[in-house]
Amino acid sequence: MKPASTMQRDEFGAVWQVSRVCGVCGLDEELVLDADGEVIYTT
């Protein structure tokens, strides 16, 4: 988990960016969260 980039803050109101990898299937995913911990978008 790291602070959201300037672009993510300005465009989406994001506060946090999380990168995670599934231990079973290896899916690499990025989550962007707002101040309340709600998912704004995922890739």
Summary of the structure (lengths in Angstrom):
residues: 43
radius of gyration: 10.8
end to end distance: 15.0
largest distance: 34.4
contacts: 92
relative contact order: 0.26
helix: 16%
strand: 42%
